[in-house]
Amino acid sequence: MSSRRQFLAAAGASLAVPFRVSGFEPQIRQVPELAGKLGLVSASLSKHIAERPTGDQFTLLDFPRILRNELGLTVADLNTMNFPHLEPAYVQLLRAAIDASGCVATNLKMNQKVDMASADASERAHAMSVYKQSIDAARILGCRWVRPLPRAETPNRERLLEAFDELIDYAGERGITVLIENFGWMMDDPDSVVDLADAIGRDRVAIGPDTGNWSSNEIRYAALEKTFPRAVTCDFKAKILDGEGNHPAYDLERCFETGWNAGFRGPWCFEYGHADRDTAFRGIRFLRESLERWMKEKGDP
């Protein structure tokens, strides 16, 4: 155990207290102004976003305008996989495009394939360098949260917690909260997200469930019941939709109901993609209309 954690254990203190960045309170609860807001995870349109577009493709700088004007959404949940690079000048252009469209960037998914819990110290250092550059970009974009990418293999617990400590402190110094999403090694266990959050320090890290990223429906619904009460944002994912909007993989409305009954009110960020742009847009609009109808039936956002 590291000296830092040994001190905390000996003191019987929360992991967060001695290391919280002065003046910064992590955004671990829902944001009132985001209640009822609908958005899109940019990775949904990865087949259509290109640095040098061809056909009906478009650039990431066009994404905010399309999000607002063609899809009727206002929340951009961004993914580093869609960025040609993270140089500040480019990121500032994207921020200007987001502001001009009347949208808001809430989260940056850091999808670089690095390992911040690697047994190799040089790999850990590289991962931190990459993630810190992404956090700097998220600050320019005005994001509240950043999400490191869970790997497929179960990580060494102590190295993972140490990495989160470093990442959280760096992000906090920039007014950003680190977020946990169920993916990779976490998808087989309905308790994985809340257990990890508690191990890190529940007042230090945020939770953002992805309704689609569970390995079975048995796990999915149990996991959503556990994670939604602490959620600050949600990836509302759909897989294959048929021509009538049916979704055989799992019950979309049940996922919404589970979140709503847990007190979650948004933002709901859709994740749905298709190789055909028109089909992708049609599916995203279907999800938007469904959530709008369900929320209206509930009577408030």
PAFI-813598 format. One record per atom (N, C-alpha, C): residue in one letter; x, y, z. Coordinates in steps of 0.001 Angstrom, whole numbers, plus 524288, in hexadecimal, padded with zeros to 5 digits. Each point is the difference from the previous one (the first is absolute). Layout:
<tipas>
aXYZ
...
</tipas>
This chain:
<tipas>
m803487FB5880000
m7FCB8804A880000
m8036D804DC80000
s7FE7D803F07FCFF
s8031A804C27FFAA
s7FFF7802E480529
s803E78035F800BD
s800468030A804D0
s7FB3A803838008E
r7FE0B801FE7FBA5
r7FB6B8035C8002C
r7FB447FD1080223
r7FF127FB517FE01
r7FB8B7FCF6801C9
r800E77FDC780578
q804D97FEDD8014E
q801267FE3E80552
q7FE978043E803EB
f8014D804DE7FE98
f7FEB38045F8037B
f7FA1C80069800C0
l7FD1F7FF8B7FBB7
l7FA568007A8004B
l7FDA27FB9A8033C
a801F67FB3C7FF0F
a7FDF17FB8E802EA
a8010C800AC805CF
a804B3801C98014C
a80163800B88057C
a7FCB58044080283
a7FEC0803F77FCEF
a7FCF68046180218
a7FA337FED680023
g7FE687FBBE7FD46
g7FA797FEAF7FFBA
g7FCEC8040D7FD02
a80285802927FC2E
a7FD82804507FD35
a7FE217FE497FAAA
s7FC8E8034F7FDAA
s7FE787FF3D7FA95
s804BB800D67FC88
l800397FD387FBB0
l80455800A67FC5E
l8003D805867FDD6
a7FB8A802B980016
a7FFE6805107FD60
a802258046C8035F
v7FF2A7FFC780512
v8009E804AB80338
v80563802877FFB6
p804637FD36800F5
p80503802B980027
p801F4801B97FAA2
f7FD837FE177FBBF
f8023C800F37FADF
f7FC5B802F67FC57
r7FBA3801ED80217
r7FC7B803077FCB1
r802AC805127FE68
v7FF5C8015D7FB10
v8023F804DF7FE18
v7FD3A8048E802A1
s802F78039E801F6
s7FDD38046C802D7
s7FC32803137FC99
g7FB4B800E680215
g7FC2F803367FD4B
g7FCE27FD2D7FBE1
f800F87FAF47FF16
f7FD257FD247FBF4
f7FCD37FB9F80270
e7FAF6800067FEE3
e7FC957FBC4801B4
e7FEB47FCA67FB44
p801997FB167FFEB
p7FEE07FCA47FB7A
p7FA2E7FFD27FEBE
q7FEBB7FFF17FAF9
q7FA937FFF07FE3D
q7FE0B7FA5F80017
i7FE727FE37804A9
i7FE657FA8E800AF
i7FA1C7FF778008B
r7FD3D8045E7FFAF
r7FA4E7FFE88002D
r7FDD48026A7FB03
q7FB0E7FF037FF07
q7FD93801F97FB3D
q8003A805F67FFCB
v80065801EE7FB3B
v8003E8059E7FF18
v7FA82801E57FEA9
p7FD9B803508033D
p7FA87801897FF15
p7FEF6802217FA88
e803A2803177FDF4
e7FF06802587FAD4
e800597FC137FB91
l801C57FB4780121
l800317FBEC7FBFB
l7FB577FC4A80056
a7FC81800DA803B8
a7FB617FCB38007F
a7FCAE8006C7FB12
g7FE6C7FB987FE01
g7FCB87FFE17FB56
g802E0800E17FAEF
k8051E800EF80032
k802FF801067FB40
k8016B7FAE47FD3E
l7FFDE800437FACF
l801367FB7A7FCC3
l804AE801307FC95
g8034F7FC107FF42
g804B2800CE7FCE3
g801947FB1F7FD10
l804CC800177FE23
l802007FBB47FCDC
l805B87FF1780138
v8017B7FB1A80068
v805777FE7F80068
v8024D8004C7FA7A
s8040A8032B7FF48
s8020F800F47FABA
s801DB7FB037FD5B
a801BC7FC2480314
a801D47FB167FDB0
a7FBB67FD307FD07
s7FB10801538010F
s7FBAB7FDAF7FD12
s8009E800E47FA28
l80251804747FEA6
l8006B801837FA7A
l805907FF897FDFC
s8030F7FC818025B
s805817FF7E7FE76
s800B37FEAD7FA3F
k7FC6A7FD147FDC7
k800657FEAE7FA71
k7FEF3804B37FC83
h7FDD88041F80244
h7FE7C804977FCE4
h8033E804D78013B
i803317FFB880415
i8036E8045B8016D
i805747FED87FDF0
a80224803957FD06
a8052A7FF267FDB3
a802FD805257FFC7
e8052A7FF968006F
e80336804B67FF97
e7FFA5802477FA7F
r7FFDB7FC857FC23
r7FF51801A67FA8B
r7FB327FD3E7FDCE
p7FB7080253800A0
p7FB1E7FD657FE9F
p7FF8B7FEC67FA37
t7FD747FBB17FEE8
t7FE7B7FE937FAA7
t7FA3F7FEA080020
g7FD6E8008A7FB76
g7FA787FEBD7FFC5
g7FCE580355803D3
d7FCE27FD6B8035F
d7FCD2802F0803BF
d802758002280574
q8050B7FEFC80045
q802BB8007D80500
q80096805C28017D
f80183800EF804E2
f800D680554801E4
f804597FFEF8040D
t802088049580139
t8043C80054803D5
t7FDC08005D80583
l803547FF29803D8
l7FE59800A280569
l7FE54805998010A
l80255803C57FD51
l7FE8280576800BA
l7FA67801017FE22
d7FE0D7FCA77FC81
d7FA938006E7FE33
d7FC2D7FD46803B4
f802077FCAE80362
f7FCAB7FCC280355
f7FC34803318034E
p801A4804438029D
p7FC3E802E38033C
p7FB64802367FCEA
r8011B8020A7FB52
r7FBC28021F7FCBF
r7FC317FBB17FE75
i802017FB877FE7E
i7FCAD7FB9A7FE81
i7FCF87FE01804B5
l8029C7FFCF80474
l7FD7E7FE48804D4
l7FB258033C80116
r80085805157FF8E
r7FBAD8038F8014F
r7FC028006B7FB99
n801D5800F07FB47
n7FC6D8014C7FBC0
n7FD857FB4B7FD5E
e802D07FBA97FFC1
e7FDEA7FB6E7FD40
e7FDE57FBCF803AD
l801E67FFE5804CA
l7FE5B7FBEB80399
l7FCDC802138049E
g7FFD280528800AB
g7FCD78024D80419
g802017FEFB80574
l8052C7FF8E80093
l802727FED580508
l8039C804768019A
t80131800528050C
t8032280468801D7
t804C57FE778033A
v8009C7FB068014A
v804527FE4980349
v803D77FCC97FCC4
a804E78019E80002
a8041D7FD307FD34
a803437FCEB803EC
d7FFAF7FADB7FFA3
d803567FC8580314
d804337FE1E7FC34
l804AC8022080097
l8040E7FF647FC06
l803957FB6180123
n802757FE107FBE4
n8038A7FB8980073
n805118014B7FD21
t8046C7FF0680290
t80505801537FD93
t800D47FD347FAD6
m7FD627FB9D7FF18
m800BC7FD307FB17
m7FE40803327FB4F
n7FCCD803FA800E2
n7FE0E803377FBBA
n80357804D57FEED
f803FC800D480339
f8035A804937FF60
f804A07FEB57FC6D
p8012A803597FC2C
p804C37FF187FCED
p804E6800C280351
h7FFAA80373803D8
h80437800DD803CA
h7FDBF8036E80456
l802FF800B180426
l7FE20802F380482
l8031780509800DA
e80248802147FBDB
e802C7804F08007A
e7FC358044D801B0
p8019D80358803A5
p7FC68803EC80223
p7FD48803637FBE5
a802B58017F7FBE7
a7FD94803617FC0F
a7FB527FD507FD7A
y800837FAE77FEEB
y7FBA77FD177FDB3
y7FB877FF7A803F1
v801597FEB8804C9
v7FC037FF4E80408
v7FD098051A800E0
q802BB804627FFA9
q7FD688051280093
q7FC1D800EF7FB8F
l801527FE457FB49
l7FC528006D7FBA3
l7FB1E7FCC280104
l800BC7FB528022B
l7FB817FCB68013B
l7FCB0802888043D
r8027980233803F1
r7FD0E802AE80418
r7FCC9804777FDAC
a8024A802F57FC77
a7FD27804497FD80
a7FB4E7FDED7FCF4
a800A47FB947FD60
a7FBB57FDB07FD09
a7FBA97FE1B8039E
i8017E7FDCE8047F
i7FC267FE3E803DA
i7FCED804A78020D
d802C18041E80169
d7FD63804A98020A
d7FC6D8026C7FBE5
a801D4800527FB2D
a7FCF2802727FBD5
a7FAF47FCFE7FEE4
s8001D7FAE1800DF
s7FB6B7FCBE7FEE8
s7FC0B8001980471
g8017B802448045E
g7FC8E7FFF88047E
g800127FAD8802F4
c804147FCE77FF33
c800997FB02802AC
c803D08008E8048C
v8009A7FBC9802F2
v803B47FFE180449
v802D17FAC47FFEF
a8051D8001E800E3
a8030F7FB3280088
a800277FE92805C5
t7FE5A7FB4180136
t7FFBE7FE678057A
t804597FC4180186
n801A27FCA77FC6A
n803757FBAF80159
n803BE7FF057FB78
l804D07FE9D8014D
l803BC7FE427FC01
l8019C7FA7480158
k7FE877FC617FCAE
k801947FA91800A8
k805947FF6F7FDEC
m8037F7FE968037E
m805867FF817FE93
m800EC7FA637FE37
n7FF757FF327FAE7
n8001F7FAB37FDDC
n8054A7FE717FDC9
q80413802A0801B3
q805357FE617FE5A
q801387FAA78026C
k8024D7FCA47FCEC
k801227FAA5801C8
k805277FFF38030E
v7FFB5801EC804C3
v8047E8002C80384
v7FE8A7FD1C804FF
d803D37FEF58033E
d7FF127FCF2804B8
d8024D802CC804B7
m7FCB8802D9802C1
m801F18030480474
m800FA7FC99804CD
a7FE7E7FAF37FFB7
a801037FC628044E
a803D67FBB97FE6D
s802F3800EB7FBEF
s803BD7FC1F7FE0B
s8041C7FE9D80420
a802117FB307FF9E
a8045B7FE748035E
a80505802C57FE6D
d8001B8021B7FB46
d80493802B27FDEC
d7FF97805D58014F
a803AB801F7802ED
a7FFD58057A801B3
a8000C803C67FB66
s802D47FEAC7FBEA
s800368037E7FB77
s7FABB800357FD3C
e7FD357FB967FFDA
e7FAC77FFFA7FDAA
e7FC388032F80349
r8007E7FFA680519
r7FCA28032380368
r80105805CE7FF29
a804F4801627FFA5
a8015B805837FF32
a7FDF2801F97FAC1
h800777FCB77FC01
h7FDFC801827FAD7
h7FA1C800CC80032
a7FD447FC6F80298
a7FA548007280066
a7FE7C8051A802AC
m802B7801518042A
m7FECF804D3802CB
m800F5804C97FC97
s804327FFDF7FD06
s8012B804627FC82
s7FBB0800B77FBF5
v7FE327FBAE7FDC9
v7FBD9800307FC10
v7FAEA801F280268
y7FE9E7FDD280477
y7FB218018E80289
y80029805B4801C6
k8046D801C3801CB
k800578056E801C1
k7FF5E803CC7FB74
q801FA7FE8D7FB76
q7FF12803467FB64
q7FA2D8003E7FEC8
s7FD4C7FB9380091
s7FA5F7FFE77FF0F
s7FD1880355803F6
i801B17FFD0804DC
i7FD858033A80409
i800BC805C97FEC7
d804988016D7FE23
d800E58056F7FE76
d7FC4C801967FB96
a7FF087FC687FC66
a7FC43801107FBCB
a7FA7F800878022F
a7FE9D7FC9A803A6
a7FACD8003380255
a7FF0D80533802BA
r8041D802218023E
r7FF78805148029C
r7FEB0804437FC05
i8029B7FFF47FB97
i7FED7803D27FBEA
i7FA627FF637FE23
l7FE3C7FB1E7FF8A
l7FAC47FEE47FE03
l7FBB380156803E1
g8017D800D8804EB
g7FC1B80121803FE
g7FD637FB3380231
c802687FB757FF5D
c7FDBA7FB26801F4
c800057FFE5805FA
r7FC297FD7C80234
r7FFD57FF1E805A0
r802DB7FAFD80182
w7FFF07FC2C7FC61
w8020D7FACF80140
w803AE7FE0A7FBBE
v803777FC7B80195
v8032C7FCF67FC59
v7FFB47FA50801A9
r8001D7FC847FC37
r7FF917FA6D80128
r804A07FCFB7FDC8
p803777FDD980360
p804247FC887FE0C
p7FD987FAE27FE1B
l802CD7FD517FC9C
l7FDDE7FB537FD72
l801507FB128031D
p7FC0F7FD4680213
p801177FAFB8028A
p801EB7FC067FBFA
r803F17FD0880167
r802237FC1B7FC7D
r7FD0F7FADC80096
a800EC7FC647FC62
a7FD3D7FAFE8001D
a801AD7FCA8804A3
e805267FFFB80119
e801F67FCB380437
e7FF44802A88054A
t7FEC87FCE1803FE
t7FF678022180541
t8053D80236801DA
p8001C804F380197
p804FD8027980174
p801B57FE9380580
n804F8800E680109
n801F57FFBD80551
n7FD5E8045380320
r7FD6D7FE8980440
r7FCB1803B4802D3
r80314804958023E
e804627FED280276
e802F58042C80285
e8022C803DB7FC08
r802127FDF17FBA3
r8020F803937FC03
r7FB93803337FD94
l7FB737FD937FF5C
l7FB92802D97FDC6
l7FE58804788039A
l7FFA47FEF78050B
l7FE6A80414803AA
l804048046080042
e804FF7FEA57FFD2
e8041A803FA7FFEA
e7FF838036C7FB21
a7FEE07FD787FB8C
a7FF77802EB7FB1D
a7FB58803B58004E
f7FB9E7FE1B80212
f7FB708036180089
f80131804A28039B
d802D07FF0480439
d8016F8044B8037D
d802E2804527FD10
e803E47FE707FCEB
e80313803D97FD1D
e7FCA9802D17FBF7
l7FCD67FD047FD3C
l7FCB68023D7FBE4
l7FBFD803C480255
i7FDA57FE7080440
i7FC008033780284
i802528051E801FC
d804A37FFB880251
d8027B804CA801E7
d80145803B57FB7E
y8020E7FDDB7FBC0
y80155803477FB81
y7FB118027C7FDB9
a7FBED7FCDA7FF5A
a7FB1F8020B7FDD7
a7FD9980412803A4
g800227FEE780513
g7FDB28039E803B6
g8028C805567FFF5
e80526800137FF1E
e802BB804FD7FFA4
e7FE108033C7FB5F
r7FD657FD7B7FC6A
r7FDF38029D7FB53
r7FA0A800478000E
g7FDB87FEFB80484
g7FA5D8007B8009D
g7FCE07FBB67FD7A
i8024E7FB737FF58
i7FD7D7FBA77FD43
i7FFDC7FB368038A
t7FBD27FD057FF8D
t7FF457FB4380316
t800C17FB337FC97
v802BC7FC248020B
v800AC7FB0A7FD45
v7FB167FCB3800BB
l7FE857FD487FBE4
l7FB227FCFC7FFE6
l801237FA4C7FEC5
i7FD127FC7B80277
i800617FA5F7FF03
i7FB5F7FE477FCBA
e8011E7FD077FBEA
e7FBF67FDB17FCA8
e800D37FA1A7FFBB
n7FBCC7FD168000A
n8004F7FA537FF8E
n801B37FE6B7FA7E
f804AA7FDD77FFB3
f8021A7FE217FB06
f804557FC2A80138
g8019B7FCF07FC1E
g804687FC7C800AA
g7FF327FC3480476
w803C07FFBE80387
w7FFEC7FC4280445
w7FB67800CB803BC
m7FD708047C7FFA1
m7FBD280145803AA
m7FAAB7FDE97FE51
m7FF807FDF77FB42
m7FADA7FEEE7FDCF
m7FD6D7FB02801FC
d802EB7FCA3802A8
d7FDD57FB06801C9
d7FE0A800248059B
d8009A804608029A
d7FEBF800478058E
d7FC87804B880109
p7FB2A7FF3C801C4
p7FC8780478800E8
p801DB803A58044A
d803947FE2580355
d802028033880443
d8051A802CB7FEA1
s802257FEF87FB59
s8054E801D07FECC
s80093805EA8003D
v7FC31802DD7FE11
v8007B805B27FFC2
v7FFD58026580576
v7FC057FE9180300
v7FF908025780531
v8046D7FE2580390
d801AC7FB227FF5D
d8045D7FE1B80331
d805018030A7FEE2
l8010F800FB7FAF9
l804AE802ED7FE9E
l7FF9B8059D801EC
a7FB6F8025D7FF56
a7FF4A8055E801DD
a800E38005A805DD
d7FE187FC35802E0
d800B580011805AB
d805B47FF258017C
a802B97FCB77FD02
a8058D7FF138011A
a8033F804E47FEF2
i7FEAC802DD7FBEF
i802C5804E17FEC1
i7FEBA8042C8040F
g7FB1A8002380195
g7FE03804208036B
g7FB298023D7FD79
r7FB747FECE80217
r7FB22801507FD43
r7FF25805DB7FF6C
d802BC8032C8031D
d7FF8C805A67FF5A
d8044C802277FC7B
r802B97FC847FD42
r8044F8019B7FC9A
r7FF0C7FEC87FA47
v7FC887FC6B7FED6
v7FF5D7FE2E7FAAA
v7FA387FF9A7FEA6
a7FEAB801287FB17
a7FA987FFE57FE34
a7FECB7FAD77FD43
i7FAF97FEF27FF57
i7FE2E7FB3B7FD6E
i7FC97801707FB5F
g8010B7FD7A7FB85
g7FCDE800C27FB54
g7FEB87FACB7FD86
p7FB837FDA980141
p7FEB37FAE57FDCC
p7FEFA8002D7FA28
d801817FBD37FD61
d7FEB07FF187FA8B
d7FC0A7FB8F7FFF9
t7FB49801127FE1C
t7FBD97FC1780047
t8012F7FB2B7FCB8
g8036B800837FC27
g801177FB977FC8B
g804C07FCCF80173
n803708021480349
n805097FD768010A
n7FFCD7FC2B80489
w7FC6D7FC5B7FFCF
w7FFFC7FBBA803C8
w7FFD77FAF57FCE9
s802397FBDE8021D
s800B47FB387FCF1
s7FB177FCBE7FF7C
s7FBF88011B8030E
s7FB167FD277FF84
s7FB9F8035F8022D
n7FB2C7FEB37FE93
n7FB98802F180214
n7FF3C7FF0E805D2
e801507FB58801D0
e7FF9A7FEE280595
e80377803C180314
i804AE800D77FE02
i80395803A88028D
i7FE3C805A27FF0A
r7FE428011F7FB4A
r7FEAF8055E7FE7A
r7FC2380293803C4
y7FB8C7FD95800C4
y7FBEE8029880306
y8018080072805C2
a802907FBFE80212
a801DA8004D8056A
a804208044180098
a803838005F7FC2C
a8042B803DF80031
a7FDDC805887FF97
l7FC2D800D37FCA3
l7FDC38053A7FF6D
l7FD3C801B080502
e7FD877FC54802B3
e7FD8E80150804FA
e8040B801C580405
k804B57FDD57FF9F
k8042480160803AD
k802C0805167FE8A
t8009E801067FAE0
t803228047E7FE52
t7FCDD805007FF2D
f7FB1E7FF967FE4B
f7FD0C804BA7FED3
f7FF4C803AA804B2
p7FF727FDFE804D2
p7FF63803AE8045A
p804A0803B3800B9
r804877FE967FDE4
r804AA8034C8008D
r801D4802377FABF
a7FCD37FF8D7FC01
a80191801AF7FAC5
a7FFC5805E97FF6B
v803C6802187FD0B
v7FFF3805907FEA0
v7FED4800D17FA3E
t800A67FBEC7FCE5
t7FEC8800167FA75
t7FF0F7FA607FE6C
c7FD917FF387FB79
c7FED07FAB67FE3D
c800DE7FF8E7FA27
d802C67FBD57FE6F
d800347FE937FA7E
d7FB5A7FC737FEF9
f7FC13802227FD6C
f7FB477FCF67FEE2
f800C97FD587FABC
k801CC7FB2B8003E
k801D57FD4D7FB54
k7FBCE7FC817FD95
a7FFCD800157FAD6
a7FCC87FC4D7FD13
a803767FD217FC26
k7FEBB7FB227FF1C
k802EB7FCDF7FC38
k7FD067FFE67FAE4
i7FDBF7FBAC7FE7B
i7FD417FFBD7FAF8
i7FA418014A800C0
l7FE2B803EE7FD24
l7FA7B8016B7FFE8
l7FDA37FE187FAE4
d7FB597FD958003D
d7FD8D7FE697FB1C
d7FCF1804977FDBA
g7FD7A7FF2B7FB98
g7FD588043F7FD50
g7FBA2802748031F
e7FE0C7FD3A80402
e7FBC08020B80333
e801F1801F88054D
g805288001F8009F
g80233801FE804D2
g8005E7FBFF80452
n7FF147FB167FEC8
n800947FBEF803F9
n805CC7FF1180114
h801367FEB1804D4
h8056B7FF3F801A5
h800587FACC802F9
p800D27FBB57FD30
p7FFC27FAD18027D
p8045A7FEDE803E2
a80459802DB7FFC3
a804717FEBB80365
a7FEA7800A4805C4
y7FD2B8042680152
y7FE3F800E38055D
y7FBD08043A7FFEA
d7FD608009A80469
d7FB7C8037180071
d801C38059F80104
l7FFB68034B7FC0B
l801B38056C80087
l7FCBA802FB803FB
e7FAE47FF357FFD2
e7FCAC802E3803A5
e800FA7FE3C8059D
r8011D7FB00800BE
r801447FE2E80545
r80501802A080201
c803D4800B37FC87
c804CB802B380188
c7FEC880598801AC
f7FCBD802A57FCF4
f7FE68805508016D
f7FD228000780533
e7FC3B7FC7B800A1
e7FCEF7FFC0804CE
e8037D7FF0A804C0
t803E37FCA57FF5A
t803857FEDE80456
t802E0804F0801AC
g801EC802F17FC28
g8029A804E88013E
g7FC54803E280281
w7FB72800997FDB5
w7FC41803D680209
w7FE607FEA780595
n7FED97FB13800F2
n7FE4A7FE6480535
n80453800AC80417
a804E9800037FE2B
a8046B800E08038F
a800FB805C8800F3
g7FD038035B7FD4F
g8009D8059F800A9
g80379802947FBFD
f801E77FD027FC25
f8035E802527FC08
f7FCAC8030A7FC1B
r801C2804BB7FEA6
r7FCFD803567FC7F
r80311801D77FB33
g804E37FE967FF85
g802DC801897FB64
g8053E8027F8015E
p80336800A67FBFF
p7FED67FF677FA6F
p7FFF87FA507FE33
w7FC9C7FEF97FC36
w7FFB47FAFA7FD62
w802C9800A37FAC0
c804677FD617FF5D
c8031F800987FB38
c7FF967FB017FCC5
f7FD928006E7FB89
f7FF047FB697FCCA
f805047FDE77FD9F
e800177FAF27FF6F
e8044F7FD6C7FD50
e7FD9B7FC0A7FC4A
y8001B8015E7FB0C
y7FDCB7FCA17FBF4
y802AC8014B7FAD9
g801CA7FC047FD47
g802B6800F47FB1A
g7FE427FC577FBAD
h8011E801957FB40
h7FEE37FCC87FB6D
h80379801ED7FB95
a8019F7FC6A7FCA3
a80373801707FBAC
a7FD61803BB7FC2B
d7FAE27FFA77FFA4
d7FD158038E7FC9E
d7FE63804CA80324
r801808048E7FE25
r7FF07804C580305
r7FA38800E7800F0
d7FCC27FF657FC10
d7FA68800F4800AD
d7FDAA7FC4A80402
t801B47FB1C7FFDB
t7FE0C7FC2D803CB
t801C0801718057B
a804E5801A280079
a801FB801A680520
a7FCD8804998021D
f7FF2A803E87FCCE
f7FD25804A4801B9
f7FA567FE9D8015A
r7FDAF7FC907FCEB
r7FA9B7FE6E8010D
r7FF967FD408054C
g803C87FCA78012A
g7FFFC7FD4C804FD
g800CE803B180493
i8037D803CB7FF5B
i800F2803CE8042F
i7FB228034E800F1
r7FD5F801947FBD4
r7FB2980305800A1
r7FBCF7FCBA802B3
f7FFC67FAF87FEBB
f7FC477FC8780298
f8010D7FFD3805E5
l804EC7FF9E80187
l801597FFEE80586
l7FE8E8052A8029A
r80125804527FD54
r7FE9C8051D80228
r7FA1B8006D800D8
e7FD037FE7C7FC1A
e7FA4D8005680069
e7FDEA7FC6D80445
s802657FB7580099
s7FE4F7FC5C80415
s800EB8025780567
l804BA8020A800E7
l8012C802568051C
l7FCA7804CE80101
e7FF20803287FC02
e7FCA880496800AF
e7FA857FE56801A1
r7FDFD7FBE67FD90
r7FAC47FE208014B
r7FFD77FDBE80584
w803E37FCCD80149
w800117FD9680532
w800858041B8044B
m80353803E37FF24
m8009680414803F9
m7FB0B8033880080
k7FD6C801117FB9D
k7FB1D802F78002A
k7FBDC7FD078030B
e7FFE17FAE17FF43
e7FC367FCCE802D6
e800FD80022805E8
k804EC800DA80174
k801528004C80588
k7FE778054F8025C
g7FF7B803E47FCAC
g7FDF880501801D2
g804068041080168
d805037FE8580065
d80402803E380106
d8053D7FDCE7FE21
p80417803767FF70
p805017FE2D7FE02
p803257FD418042B
</tipas>
